[in-house]
Amino acid sequence: MNLAQDQIDTIASLGYTETEASFLYLVATYSGYFTLRQFLSFAGAYRGKRSTSFAGKLLRHGHASIRDYLGAGSVFHLYSRHLYGPIEKDNLRNRRRHSFEYIRTRLVLLDFILQNLACEFLETENDKVRFFCETLAVPKELLPAKVYEGGKGTRPTLRYFVDKFPLAIDRGVPGSSPVATFSYVDSGSSSLAHFGLHLAAYQGLFRCLAAFRFLYIATRPAPFPRAEKRFRSCVQEPLESDASSEVLRYFTVRRKWERHEYIVPVTQDLEFLREARRRFHTQNFEDLYQGWLRGEVVDERLRAQFAEPAPHRKISFETYLVRAATSPVDERQKRHVNVA
């Protein structure tokens, strides 16, 4: 990881040591929240005078607040504009107050970052947009995005990669196209439906990539098998199949939905339908669908019209179990697999 030394120097000028400033840079960039256990792990130190001094500086300078969560441990929130502003991260959502579940997720995310400092991560929204649009020539409209409504008299804001999960880049052999490693952080209470929605938001981007990796990060191994199954059905299998199969599935699921044939909604089908409506929204597909419903367009004709070899893609799904640690997040297991 290439830390921005000029920004670390700026933080250090506020009264912190080089190590403290480097740690605060990581917190400001990726999580907004941390525990002293995480600082000591980064610094290679033990609890005592060093951690007490660090905590005292943060509170004395008014750069962070501290709260005890459910009696499980103390969590620091790095929120001060005086620290974020000088390092050009004043607009990060990390400065805001959040729910306990959000905090749990950010703490797991920070553990992951601290355990993989050798990797090259894209730090900011601009870094990610620039990499995919300029380096890999991905159309900007295919990036995962969310519209935030502004206050009265202001315009809505379109933001990209709002989940802010770690996104690493492997540049591999010089001259070859770099490969992205996407991720999802499960702090222990994420549902499979939420994971499915996350994957759906990235479908457009995934389709533009010849190769990518996906890493499911969690504090326990229980969700790994189901997460992998969902990834393969929602992402890998559709990307590795030809377009005709996707069109036929879209028509079949859409007809079933419009005829109210679902007694119990199937999450996987609904997620596919939502994404397929975005992909096949042109009048040409609408005319084909209406003809298919009337029996004027048969499956064989659709296969012949859209059949094409599936592009050769290299897609992998991996899991990462956060190392054992004592924090407000249950992290009793050991690391499962590394990023690099």
N, C-alpha and C positions, 0 to 999 in steps of 0.2 A: 504494500500500500504506500502510495506516495502522498505523504501528508503535506499540506500547504505550509511550509516553514514560515512564510511571512505572516500568515494568520496566527500561527502558534506564537510567534514573537510578539504579536499584538496582544494576545491573551496574557502572555508572561509579563508584559509591561503593566498589567493591571494589578500585579503583586503576587504572581504565581511562579513556581519553579518551572523549568523546562518540562519535566515529567508531568506535573500537574496541568500545565497548559496544553500539552499534547493530549492528555486524557479528556480535558474539557472540550477540546476541538472535536474529538470523536463523539462525545455526548451531544454537543450542539448540532452536529451534522446528522447523526443517525437516530437519536432516541429522545433527548430532552430529559430523561430520567436515569438515575443510577443509584447504586448502593455503594457504601464504603468497601464492601467486599470486592466489588468490581474494580474500584480504584486500586486497592491493594494488590489484586491479581495483576493488573496492568503494570504497576510499579515494581512488582516483585518484592513486596514488603509485607510485614506483619502488623497486625493491629496494635496501636499504641500511640506514641507521640506523633508519628508521621500522619496518621489518619486524623488524629485530633486536631493537628495544626491545619490540615487541609480543610476540614469541615468548618473550623473557626473562621478561616479566611472567607469562605463562600458566604457564610451567614453575616459576617461583619461587613463585607463589601455590599451585601444585599443582592448578590448574584444568583442565589438559590434559596429555596425554602425546604423544610424538612417535615415529613409527616410519618406517623406510625400507622401501618396498614394492618388492621385486624390482629394487632399484637404480634405479627409475624416478623416484623423488622422495619427499620427506618429507610425511607426512600427520599432521595434528594430530587428536587425539580429545578433544573437550570432554566431560569425564565427571564433574566434581566436583559432588557434592550441594550444596556450599556456594554454587555458582553457580545450579544449576537450582532448588533449593529456594526461595530468596527470590523468584523470578519465577514461582512456582506451576507449574513444569514438572518437578517431581521424579519423576513417574511415567512420564515419556517413556522409550521404549525406546532413545533416542539415547544414554543414559548407559552402556549395556551394551557389552561387546566383541562384535564381529561378524566374519563371514567377509570375506575380501578382496572377494568378489563383491558383498556387501552394501555395503561401503565404496565400491566403484566406482560403484554405483548412487546412493548418497547424494551423492557428489561431482558427478555429472552433474546430479542434482536441484538441488543448491545453485547450480550454474552457471545453470540455468534460472531459478531464483528471482532471482538477482542481475541477470539480463538482462531481467527483467520486473517491476521494482519498482513500476511504475505500476499494476499490476493489483491487484484486491482478492482476496486469497486467504483461505479459511477455514483458520485456523491449527491448531486443535485438534480432537480427537474431539468434544468437547462443542459446539464451534462448528458442526460439520458436522451433528450430530444435531439441534441446535436449528433450523438453517436448513431442513432438509428436513421435519422433523416439525411445526414451528410455522409457518414461513413458507409452505411449499408443501403442508402437510397430508398428508405421506406417512406411512403407517402404519410404526411403528418396526420391526416384524417384517420389513419388506421391505428394510431397509438391509443392506448387506454387513457380515457379522459373523463373528466367530470366537470359539470357546470356549477359554479357557486353563485347564488344570487347575491347581488350587492345590496347595500342599504338604499334608502330612499334617495333618488337622484343620481345613483351610480349604475353603471352597466354590469351585467353578469360577467364573471371571470371564468375562462376555460383553463383548467389546470390538468397536467398530465402526470401519470404515475403517482396518483395521490395516496396509494397504499404505503409508499416509501419503504417497501421491503427491499432487502439487499439485492443488488443487481451487479454481478461480477462479470469481468471480461477476461477471456483467455485469448491472447494474441497469437499463441502457437508459433508455428514456423514463420519467419519473416517472409513477407510477400503473400501469405495466405490471409483469407478473410477471418477476422476475429470472431470468436464464438461467445455468445452471451449465456450466462447462467442466471435464470430467473429463480425466484424463491417465494415461499409462502410461510409465514411464521404462525404456528399454532401454540398459544400459551397454555393450552390445557382445556379450554372450553369452546374452541371453535367447532362449528357444525360442518358436516360434509356439504350441506347446502350452501353455506357461506364460501367454502372452498370452490364449489362449482361456479358460483357467481364471479369469483375472482378469475377463474380460468376463462369464463365467457368474455370478460372485459378485455382479455389479451388475445382472443382468437384472431382478430384481424392482423395483429402484429405477428403472431406465430406463423400465419400462412405466408408471410413474406420472407421467412427465414429458411435457408437451406439446412441449417444446423443450429440446435440450441439444447441446453440442458435445463432441467427443472429440479429444484431442491426443496423438499418438504422438511421444514425445521420444526421440531417439537420437543417438549420436555418429557415425553413418554412415548414408547413404541406402539401403543395400542392402535392409534389411527393410521399407521403406515400402510397396512394392506388395503384398507378401504380407500385411502387417498390415492394409492397407485392405481387401483381399479378405476376410480373416477377419472384420473388423468388419462389413462389409456382409452377409455370410452369417449371422453369429451374432446380430447386433443389428438392423441397419437393415431388412433384408428381412422378418424376422419381425414387427417392430413396425409395418411399413407394410402388412402383409397382414391379411386378416380371420381371425377365430378358427377358422373351419371348416378352413382350410388347415393351421393349426397342429395341430389335433386329428387330422386325417388323417395328417399327417406323423408325429406322435407314435405313432399306432397302427401305421403301416407300419414305422417304425424299431424300435419295441419288439418287434413280431412277428419281424422279421428277427434281432434280438438273441437273443430267447428260443429261436429255432429254430437258433441257432448257424450262421447263414448267412454270417457275416463270416469270410472266410478270413484277411484282414488287417484288424484293427479300423480303422475310419475315425474319426479324432479328432473331426472336425466332427459326425458323427452321434452319437458317444458324449457329447459335450458337450451337444448338443441334448437327448438322451434324459435326461441327468441333470437338466437344468433343467426339462424337460417333466414329469418325475415329480413334481417339487415343485409345479408349477402345476396339474396335473391329477390330484391325489391323492385326490379325493373318491370315495365309493362310486358316485355317479352315473356318473362317467367309467369306473370299473372295470366296471360293468354294461354300459355301452355298448361297451367294448372286448371283453368276452367275447362279447357278441352279434355284434359285427363279425367276430370270429374264426370264429364258427359260421355266418356268412353271413346272420344274421337281421337285421342292421342294415347296409344298403347305403350306399355313399358318398353317394348323392344325398340320403338322409335326413339324414345328418350335416351335409351342406352346408346343407340347408334349416333344420336345427335351430340351427346355430351361425353361419350367415351374418349378417354385420353389417358396415356400412361401417367400414373401418379409420379410427381417429381421425386427424385431420389433425395430423401431427407435423412439426416442423422439426428434423432431425438432420443434423449435419455431422461429417465426419472430416477432420482436418488433421494435418500433420506438422511437426516442429520439429527442426532440425539444430543441435546445440550449436555455438557459435562456436569458431573456432580458438583453442587455448590449449595451454600446456605444463603437464602434470600427470601423475599416475600413470594417468590415463585417456586413451585415445587420442582426441583431439578435433581432428583435423586439418582437419575441414570447417567451413564457415561456416553461420551460421544460415539456416534455410530459411523459416520463417514465424513471425510473432509471435503472441502470444496475443490481444492486443487488436485 
